[in-house]
Amino acid sequence: MQSQNPFLDQMAKAMSDAAGAADGVRKEAETVMRSQLQRLLSDMDLVSRDEFETVRAMAETARNENDALRDKIAELEAKIEK
């Protein structure tokens, strides 16, 4: 036959309550940190990956066009010198 110990029951209840409170604090801290990080990133005026890739493709196209024009100019200058 086991007897109930009120002190141990109260300690177990207090520990359960403390664990629940700690979990609530952890979740609240995560939420605050996440919102602060999102605000910080939005203030940094960063571009999205899609925007970066679009501008990169445009720069590559422009570079290829410049190379082609440079070659054409060199060809025309060679014809003029003859």
C-alpha positions as CSV (number, residue, x, y, z in Angstrom):
1,M,0.0,0.0,0.0
2,Q,1.4,3.4,-1.1
3,S,0.7,6.6,0.7
4,Q,0.4,10.0,-1.0
5,N,3.0,12.5,-0.1
6,P,1.6,16.0,-0.5
7,F,5.0,17.6,-0.6
8,L,6.1,15.5,-3.5
9,D,2.8,16.1,-5.3
10,Q,3.3,19.8,-4.9
11,M,6.9,19.6,-6.1
12,A,5.8,17.6,-9.2
13,K,3.1,20.1,-9.9
14,A,5.5,23.0,-9.5
15,M,8.0,21.4,-11.8
16,S,5.4,20.8,-14.5
17,D,4.2,24.4,-14.2
18,A,7.8,25.6,-14.5
19,A,8.4,23.5,-17.6
20,G,5.3,24.8,-19.2
21,A,6.3,28.4,-18.4
22,A,9.8,27.9,-19.7
23,D,8.4,26.5,-23.0
24,G,6.1,29.5,-23.3
25,V,9.1,31.9,-22.7
26,R,11.1,30.0,-25.3
27,K,8.4,30.3,-27.9
28,E,7.9,34.0,-27.2
29,A,11.7,34.6,-27.5
30,E,11.7,32.8,-30.8
31,T,8.8,34.9,-32.1
32,V,10.5,38.1,-31.0
33,M,13.9,37.2,-32.5
34,R,12.3,36.1,-35.8
35,S,10.4,39.3,-36.2
36,Q,13.5,41.4,-35.3
37,L,15.5,39.4,-37.9
38,Q,12.9,39.9,-40.6
39,R,12.8,43.7,-39.8
40,L,16.6,43.9,-40.0
41,L,16.7,42.1,-43.3
42,S,13.9,44.2,-44.8
43,D,15.8,47.4,-43.7
44,M,19.0,46.2,-45.5
45,D,17.4,46.6,-48.9
46,L,18.5,43.2,-50.2
47,V,17.5,41.9,-53.6
48,S,15.8,38.6,-54.1
49,R,17.5,35.7,-55.8
50,D,15.2,36.0,-58.8
51,E,16.1,39.7,-59.2
52,F,19.8,39.0,-58.9
53,E,19.6,36.2,-61.5
54,T,17.7,38.5,-63.9
55,V,20.2,41.3,-63.7
56,R,23.1,38.8,-64.0
57,A,21.6,37.4,-67.2
58,M,21.2,41.0,-68.5
59,A,24.8,41.8,-67.8
60,E,26.0,38.6,-69.5
61,T,23.9,39.5,-72.6
62,A,25.4,43.0,-72.6
63,R,28.9,41.6,-72.2
64,N,28.4,39.3,-75.2
65,E,27.0,42.1,-77.3
66,N,30.0,44.3,-76.4
67,D,32.4,41.5,-77.4
68,A,30.6,41.1,-80.7
69,L,30.7,44.8,-81.4
70,R,34.4,45.0,-80.4
71,D,35.2,42.2,-82.9
72,K,33.1,44.0,-85.6
73,I,34.9,47.3,-85.0
74,A,38.3,45.5,-85.3
75,E,37.2,43.9,-88.5
76,L,36.1,47.2,-90.0
77,E,39.3,49.0,-88.9
78,A,41.3,46.2,-90.6
79,K,39.3,46.8,-93.8
80,I,39.9,50.5,-93.7
81,E,43.7,50.1,-93.2
82,K,43.9,48.0,-96.4
